[in-house]
Amino acid sequence: MSRVEPGSHRARSWRAVALEGFEDSAVGPDKLGAYLRDLRKLMQAHHYDGSFYGHFGHACVHTRMDYDLESTEGIRKFRKFMEEAADLVVSYGGSISGEHGDGQSRGELLSQNVWPELMQAFREFKSLWDPDWKMNPGKLIDPYRLDENLRLGAGYDPWQPETHFKFPDDTAAWPPPPCAALGSASAATIPAESCVRATVSRVRKSIPLAAVPTCSGR
């Protein structure tokens, strides 16, 4: 994936690099090559750059793409891409979530991938255990829309606290986004406060679970 430089015309912040979105799709192993080619074409049609990785032996595809989730137009484009990407994987007889589940990020798309009878069964099961709908709302049943309740959003304006120590060479905003820990970054190319281990060791690999608060531990 091409790195989007902070301040470039392609990004309002460095968060435009490697964001989750259409992530974790899966198809039959014999269909993986054709599916990846079509998914790449769809990304190009929407002017997205990104990387594929994950468990290709099982035809499960993890992705990171340079979505713009900090402008109204960027979020509109993101929603359209997500809907079309879901249609694409379903057309291959695949699943929008091959490994990690659906949750908020793909809950609205689940009805495209699951029989109505099964969705109703999900609803009835949840109602038995959570009659007041207070446990983890807005996920699979009556989910949030793809373009609402975002961590970023068009009005994103995070708190910028005054700190004792300064990072004058760091152009990234605080707080840094969650890290997928793919080993693709180095201490020289990421903000100092984003990965403590990489900053100290100058090497970023084999980061254990929760090594730092912003690391997802892959």
Buried (B, 14 or more C-beta within 10 A) or exposed (E): BEBBEBEEEEBBBBBBBBBBBBBBBBBEEEBBEEBBEBBEEBBEEBEBBBBBBBEBEEBBBBBBBBBBBBBEEBBEBBBEBBBEBBBBBBEBEBBBBBBEEBBBBBBBBBEEBBEEEEBEEEEEEBEEEEEEEEEEBBBBBEBBEBBEEBEBBBEBEEEEEEEEEEEEEBEBBBBBBBBBBBEBBEBEEBBBBBBBBBBEEEEBEEBEEEBBEBBBEE
